[in-house]
């Protein structure tokens, strides 16, 4: 995916989880942060950030903050809406017989339902933005909803679906994602239970630039999802 109309700015502060203060040239601006997670290791005063001009006349802010330059890692995309877009683009390359977003199963709305080769797939997409010592971790903040989705996938697997959690890694050079037990032990426990039951945990590496986020699968993720 590509963002139109991007600019570079300097991050100053984050008054709350929805907005940030940035400096562009000699002026300061309030911008929308497209991620309600903590992002504490990313949104550090003085770092370069990427802003994309938002649409809509009723917006209170002109720009969205979509990426941060992390020393030693480069650009990290923090747009929480981007992983689903990238996942849909990537799943389309697998030539599915049917691909349907926002599929209701039980009490949850899962990100994708897919049919291919007679198999029925339920796929939940998560974005990974937390890097520690060259490894990806999820989540960066407690997520009750995330654990619920894992339990739903566990149940769906028992009903004959092929189930997977697809972690779109919004950073360059990171190929593995681990549960963040310290931040959310309940999610980590749900992850372990789902994986043991047969739910496929699939990291999807990406290439990140100032204005793009693109799946960079060498075939490993596709084989893991399709069971090849």
C-alpha positions in Angstrom: 0.0 0.0 0.0 1.1 3.6 -0.7 0.2 6.8 1.1 -0.3 9.9 -1.0 0.7 13.4 0.2 3.3 12.5 2.9 5.6 14.9 4.7 8.4 14.5 7.3 8.1 16.2 10.7 9.7 16.1 14.1 7.8 14.4 17.0 7.4 16.6 20.1 4.8 15.0 22.4 1.7 12.9 22.7 -0.8 14.6 24.9 -3.2 11.6 24.7 -3.4 8.4 22.7 -5.3 10.0 19.8 -3.1 13.1 19.1 0.5 14.2 18.9 2.3 17.5 18.6 4.9 17.7 15.8 7.1 20.4 14.3 7.1 21.1 10.6 9.6 23.8 9.7 9.1 26.6 12.1 5.6 25.7 13.1 4.0 23.2 15.5 0.9 21.2 14.6 -1.5 18.8 16.2 -1.9 15.6 14.3 -3.9 12.4 14.6 -2.1 9.3 15.8 -3.3 6.3 13.8 -2.5 3.9 16.6 -4.0 3.8 20.1 -1.3 1.5 21.5 1.4 2.7 23.7 4.3 3.1 21.2 6.5 4.4 24.0 9.7 3.1 22.5 8.8 4.7 19.2 7.2 8.1 19.9 10.2 9.8 21.5 10.7 13.5 21.3 13.1 14.6 18.6 12.5 11.6 16.3 11.4 12.0 12.7 7.9 10.9 11.8 5.9 10.6 8.6 2.6 12.4 8.3 -0.1 11.7 5.7 -2.7 14.3 4.8 -6.1 13.1 6.0 -9.3 13.5 4.1 -12.7 14.9 5.2 -13.9 18.4 5.9 -15.0 17.6 9.4 -11.6 16.5 10.6 -10.1 18.4 13.5 -6.5 17.6 12.3 -5.0 17.9 8.9 -2.5 15.1 9.1 -2.3 11.5 10.4 1.0 10.3 12.0 1.7 7.0 10.2 5.4 6.1 10.7 8.4 6.7 13.0 12.1 6.5 12.4 13.5 4.2 15.1 17.3 4.4 15.5 18.9 1.2 14.2 15.7 -0.1 12.7 14.5 2.6 10.3 10.9 3.4 9.5 8.3 1.7 11.6 4.7 2.0 10.3 2.3 2.5 13.2 -1.0 2.9 11.2 -3.3 0.4 12.9 -5.5 0.3 9.7 -2.6 -0.6 7.4 -2.2 -4.3 8.3 -5.6 -5.3 7.0 -4.9 -3.5 3.7 -1.6 -5.2 3.3 -3.1 -8.6 4.3 -5.8 -8.2 1.7 -3.3 -7.4 -1.0 -1.2 -10.4 0.1 -4.0 -12.8 0.3 -5.1 -11.8 -3.1 -1.7 -13.0 -4.5 -2.6 -16.5 -3.3 -5.4 -16.7 -5.9 -8.2 -17.6 -3.4 -11.5 -18.9 -4.8 -13.3 -16.5 -2.4 -12.0 -13.7 -0.1 -14.4 -11.9 2.2 -13.4 -9.3 4.8 -15.1 -8.8 8.2 -16.6 -12.2 8.6 -18.8 -12.8 11.6 -18.1 -16.0 13.6 -19.7 -16.5 17.0 -19.5 -13.3 19.0 -16.6 -11.9 17.0 -16.0 -10.3 13.6 -12.8 -11.8 12.2 -10.8 -10.0 9.5 -11.1 -12.5 6.6 -12.9 -15.6 5.4 -11.2 -17.3 2.5 -11.9 -20.4 0.4 -9.2 -22.1 -1.6 -8.9 -25.6 -2.9 -11.9 -26.8 -0.9 -10.6 -25.4 2.4 -12.3 -22.8 4.5 -10.0 -20.3 6.2 -10.7 -17.8 9.0 -7.9 -15.3 9.4 -7.4 -12.7 12.0 -4.9 -9.9 11.2 -2.7 -8.2 13.8 -0.1 -5.4 13.3 3.3 -5.8 15.0 5.2 -2.6 15.8 7.1 -3.6 18.9 10.7 -4.6 18.3 13.1 -5.9 21.1 16.6 -7.1 20.3 15.7 -7.8 16.6 12.5 -9.7 17.4 8.9 -8.7 17.0 6.5 -8.8 19.9 2.7 -8.5 20.3 0.9 -6.7 21.8 2.5 -3.5 23.1 -0.6 -2.9 25.3 -3.1 -5.3 26.9 -5.8 -6.5 24.4 -8.9 -8.2 25.7 -10.3 -8.2 22.2 -7.2 -10.0 20.9 -7.5 -12.8 23.3 -11.1 -13.2 22.5 -10.3 -13.5 18.8 -7.8 -16.3 19.5 -10.4 -18.2 21.5 -12.9 -17.8 18.6 -10.3 -19.2 16.2 -9.7 -22.1 18.5 -13.4 -22.9 18.5 -13.6 -22.5 14.7 -10.7 -24.9 14.2 -12.7 -27.5 16.1 -15.6 -26.9 13.6 -13.4 -27.7 10.6 -12.0 -24.3 9.6 -8.4 -23.7 8.9 -7.6 -20.9 11.2 -4.7 -18.5 11.4 -3.5 -15.3 13.0 -1.5 -13.2 10.5 1.0 -10.8 12.1 1.8 -8.1 9.6 5.2 -6.9 10.7 5.3 -3.1 10.2 9.1 -2.9 10.4 12.0 -3.8 8.1 14.1 -6.8 8.7 12.0 -8.5 11.4 10.8 -12.0 10.5 9.6 -13.4 13.8 6.8 -12.4 16.3 6.5 -13.6 19.9 3.8 -13.1 22.5 4.5 -10.2 24.9 4.0 -12.1 28.1 5.1 -9.3 30.3 2.6 -6.8 29.0 -0.3 -9.2 28.5 0.0 -12.6 30.1 -3.7 -13.4 29.3 -3.1 -12.9 25.6 0.1 -15.0 25.7 -1.9 -17.8 27.3 -4.6 -17.6 24.7 -1.9 -17.6 22.0 -0.4 -20.8 23.5 -3.7 -22.5 23.7 -4.7 -21.6 20.1 -1.4 -22.7 18.7 -1.5 -26.0 20.6 -5.0 -26.6 19.2 -3.9 -26.1 15.6 -4.4 -22.4 14.9 -1.6 -21.3 12.6 0.6 -18.4 13.8 2.0 -16.7 10.8 4.4 -13.7 10.7 4.3 -11.7 7.5 7.5 -9.7 7.0 7.1 -6.3 5.3 9.1 -3.6 3.5 8.6 -0.2 5.0 9.5 3.2 3.4 8.3 6.7 4.2 5.2 6.2 2.2 4.7 2.5 1.6 4.0 -0.7 3.5 4.4 -3.8 1.4 4.4 -7.6 2.2 7.8 -9.1 1.6 7.0 -12.8 1.9 9.5 -15.1 0.4 7.0 -17.9 0.3 7.3 -18.9 3.9 4.1 -17.2 5.1 2.1 -18.5 2.1 3.2 -22.1 2.8 2.4 -21.8 6.5 -1.1 -20.5 5.8 -1.9 -23.1 3.1 -0.2 -25.9 4.9 2.2 -26.7 2.1 
